[in-house]
Amino acid sequence: MKELITFIFLQMITGGFGFILGFFILLQTCQNIGAELLRFGDREFYLDWWNSDSFASYYRKWNTPVQDFL
């Protein structure tokens, strides 16, 4: 039982690290590389989504390029 709990916690830590790393790579690095290659001046890819007070505000702020496209 102790091994199972240890395994689950290790998977949670690995998943959390993967989520943070994926967020950084996708929403920070890749978009900045694309903006640099296309000479795009406005680099506001996401707003302060962590301070959102509603789901509607969160979905508007977390990915600004998609929201502007829609």
C-alpha positions in Angstrom: 0.0 0.0 0.0 2.9 2.4 0.8 4.4 1.8 -2.7 1.0 2.6 -4.3 0.7 5.9 -2.4 4.3 6.8 -3.2 3.7 5.9 -6.9 0.6 8.1 -7.0 2.3 11.1 -5.5 5.3 10.8 -7.8 2.9 10.7 -10.8 1.1 13.8 -9.5 4.5 15.7 -9.2 5.5 14.5 -12.6 2.1 15.6 -14.1 2.2 19.0 -12.4 5.7 19.6 -13.7 4.7 18.5 -17.2 1.7 20.8 -17.1 3.8 23.8 -16.1 6.5 22.9 -18.7 3.8 22.5 -21.4 2.3 25.9 -20.5 5.7 27.5 -20.8 6.7 25.9 -24.0 3.3 26.4 -25.8 2.2 29.8 -24.5 5.5 31.5 -24.0 8.3 30.0 -26.1 6.6 28.8 -29.3 4.4 31.9 -29.7 7.4 34.2 -29.1 9.4 32.4 -31.7 6.6 32.7 -34.2 6.1 36.4 -33.3 9.9 37.0 -33.8 9.9 35.2 -37.1 6.8 37.1 -38.4 8.0 40.4 -36.8 4.8 40.6 -34.9 4.9 43.6 -32.5 2.1 42.9 -30.1 3.2 40.0 -27.9 0.4 39.9 -25.5 -0.5 36.2 -25.8 -2.3 35.9 -22.5 -3.5 38.2 -19.8 -3.6 37.8 -16.1 -5.9 34.7 -16.2 -4.9 33.7 -12.7 -6.7 36.8 -11.3 -10.0 36.0 -13.1 -13.2 36.3 -11.1 -15.4 34.2 -13.4 -15.1 31.4 -16.0 -16.0 33.8 -18.8 -13.2 36.1 -17.8 -10.8 33.2 -17.5 -11.6 31.9 -21.0 -11.2 35.4 -22.5 -7.8 35.9 -20.8 -5.9 32.7 -20.9 -5.4 32.6 -24.7 -5.7 36.0 -26.3 -4.8 35.1 -29.9 -7.7 32.5 -30.1 -10.1 35.0 -28.5 -9.1 37.7 -30.9 -9.6 35.3 -33.8 -13.0 34.3 -32.7 
